[in-house]
Amino acid sequence: MYMIGVILLILVCAAIVAGIYLNVTARAAAVGRQIQEMQVRVYGYHYLTSDEGDGIVPIEELEQKIANLTSQLANLTSYQVMQERVKDLNLEPIDAEHIQYMEVPGYIDRQTTSLAPPPEPIVVNAYSIDPQFKESLFDWVVNQVNLAARYFNEVQP
């Protein structure tokens, strides 16, 4: 009984050490990635690869710029920022009854795009199908059995 307790204590200690190791490793990886992102922002992608470019921007740098712009757009259109804009401009919410819609001359409404022609019914002419292709699987099996039976009948002395 004493031995089981010692083994369990060793296992628990090993699990705690492994958990701490994983936590430290994950933090180090996250900090390393942040450092790389900062280097790319400051020096560009070529600093990390020591690659002298031909003026071509790598895909990774473009993807990072797109991600940064997307996050900036999300921040600018967030609820809190929009509420601050409303307060700065002294705007007040109104009821739907007080909204007036006006028709603008020359405005063309968005039209839905149709990339494919409208579906048409497909008519299959049953008379043009070759008779060989009208046979079902069951009919084919029956014909094969009959053919084999004929061969066996011919072989008998």
C-alpha positions as CSV (number, residue, x, y, z in Angstrom):
1,M,0.0,0.0,0.0
2,Y,2.9,2.3,0.9
3,M,4.5,1.6,-2.5
4,I,1.3,2.6,-4.5
5,G,1.2,6.0,-2.7
6,V,4.9,6.6,-3.6
7,I,4.3,5.8,-7.2
8,L,1.2,8.0,-7.4
9,L,3.2,10.9,-5.7
10,I,5.9,10.5,-8.3
11,L,3.4,10.5,-11.2
12,V,1.7,13.6,-9.8
13,C,5.0,15.4,-9.5
14,A,5.9,14.4,-13.0
15,A,2.6,15.8,-14.3
16,I,3.1,19.1,-12.5
17,V,6.6,19.5,-13.9
18,A,5.3,18.6,-17.4
19,G,2.5,21.2,-17.1
20,I,4.9,23.9,-16.0
21,Y,7.2,23.0,-18.9
22,L,4.4,23.2,-21.4
23,N,3.2,26.5,-19.9
24,V,6.7,28.1,-20.2
25,T,7.2,26.7,-23.7
26,A,3.9,28.1,-24.9
27,R,4.7,31.5,-23.4
28,A,8.1,31.5,-25.0
29,A,6.6,30.6,-28.4
30,A,4.0,33.4,-28.1
31,V,6.6,36.0,-27.2
32,G,8.9,34.8,-30.0
33,R,6.0,35.2,-32.5
34,Q,5.3,38.7,-31.2
35,I,9.0,39.6,-31.7
36,Q,8.9,38.3,-35.2
37,E,5.8,40.3,-36.0
38,M,7.4,43.4,-34.6
39,Q,10.5,42.9,-36.7
40,V,8.4,42.5,-39.8
41,R,6.6,45.7,-38.9
42,V,9.8,47.6,-38.4
43,Y,12.2,46.2,-40.9
44,G,10.0,44.2,-43.3
45,Y,9.9,40.6,-44.1
46,H,13.3,40.6,-45.7
47,Y,15.0,41.2,-42.4
48,L,13.9,37.8,-41.1
49,T,15.0,35.9,-44.2
50,S,18.0,38.0,-45.1
51,D,16.7,37.9,-48.6
52,E,17.3,40.9,-50.8
53,G,14.1,41.2,-52.7
54,D,13.4,42.5,-56.2
55,G,10.7,44.8,-55.0
56,I,8.3,41.9,-54.7
57,V,6.3,41.9,-51.4
58,P,6.1,38.4,-50.0
59,I,2.7,36.8,-49.4
60,E,3.2,36.6,-45.7
61,E,3.8,40.3,-45.4
62,L,0.7,41.1,-47.5
63,E,-1.4,38.7,-45.4
64,Q,-0.1,40.4,-42.2
65,K,-1.0,43.8,-43.6
66,I,-4.5,42.6,-44.6
67,A,-5.0,41.1,-41.1
68,N,-3.9,44.4,-39.5
69,L,-6.2,46.4,-41.7
70,T,-9.1,44.0,-40.9
71,S,-8.5,44.3,-37.2
72,Q,-8.4,48.1,-37.5
73,L,-11.6,48.1,-39.4
74,A,-13.2,45.9,-36.8
75,N,-12.0,48.3,-34.1
76,L,-13.3,51.4,-35.9
77,T,-16.7,49.8,-36.5
78,S,-17.1,48.3,-33.0
79,Y,-20.0,49.4,-30.8
80,Q,-18.0,51.4,-28.3
81,V,-16.2,53.4,-31.0
82,M,-19.4,54.1,-32.9
83,Q,-21.1,55.2,-29.7
84,E,-18.2,57.6,-29.1
85,R,-18.6,59.0,-32.6
86,V,-22.3,59.5,-32.0
87,K,-21.6,61.4,-28.8
88,D,-18.9,63.6,-30.5
89,L,-21.3,64.5,-33.3
90,N,-24.2,65.1,-30.9
91,L,-26.4,62.7,-32.8
92,E,-29.6,61.2,-31.2
93,P,-31.4,58.0,-32.1
94,I,-34.7,58.4,-33.7
95,D,-37.8,56.2,-34.1
96,A,-38.7,54.4,-37.3
97,E,-41.8,56.5,-37.6
98,H,-39.7,59.7,-38.1
99,I,-37.6,58.3,-40.9
100,Q,-38.4,59.6,-44.4
101,Y,-37.2,57.7,-47.4
102,M,-36.7,59.6,-50.6
103,E,-36.3,58.5,-54.1
104,V,-33.1,59.6,-55.8
105,P,-33.4,60.2,-59.6
106,G,-30.8,58.3,-61.6
107,Y,-30.0,55.8,-58.8
108,I,-29.9,52.2,-60.1
109,D,-30.6,49.6,-57.5
110,R,-28.3,46.6,-57.1
111,Q,-29.3,43.8,-59.4
112,T,-28.7,40.2,-58.6
113,T,-26.2,38.5,-60.9
114,S,-27.0,35.3,-62.6
115,L,-24.0,33.4,-63.8
116,A,-25.8,30.4,-65.2
117,P,-28.7,30.2,-67.6
118,P,-32.1,29.3,-66.1
119,P,-32.5,25.5,-65.7
120,E,-34.4,23.8,-68.4
121,P,-36.0,20.4,-68.3
122,I,-33.9,17.7,-69.9
123,V,-36.0,15.4,-72.1
124,V,-34.5,12.0,-72.8
125,N,-35.9,10.3,-75.9
126,A,-36.5,6.7,-74.9
127,Y,-36.5,5.5,-78.5
128,S,-32.9,6.5,-79.1
129,I,-31.5,4.3,-76.3
130,D,-29.7,1.3,-77.6
131,P,-31.6,-2.0,-76.6
132,Q,-28.3,-3.4,-75.1
133,F,-28.4,-0.7,-72.4
134,K,-32.0,-1.4,-71.4
135,E,-31.2,-4.6,-69.7
136,S,-31.3,-4.6,-65.9
137,L,-28.8,-6.2,-63.6
138,F,-31.3,-9.0,-62.7
139,D,-31.9,-9.7,-66.4
140,W,-28.2,-9.8,-67.1
141,V,-27.6,-12.3,-64.3
142,V,-30.4,-14.5,-65.5
143,N,-29.0,-14.4,-69.1
144,Q,-25.5,-15.3,-67.7
145,V,-26.9,-18.2,-65.7
146,N,-28.8,-19.5,-68.8
147,L,-25.7,-19.2,-71.0
148,A,-23.6,-21.1,-68.4
149,A,-26.4,-23.8,-68.2
150,R,-26.3,-24.2,-72.0
151,Y,-22.6,-24.7,-71.9
152,F,-22.9,-27.4,-69.2
153,N,-25.7,-29.1,-71.2
154,E,-23.5,-29.3,-74.3
155,V,-20.6,-30.8,-72.4
156,Q,-22.4,-33.8,-71.1
157,P,-21.8,-37.1,-73.0
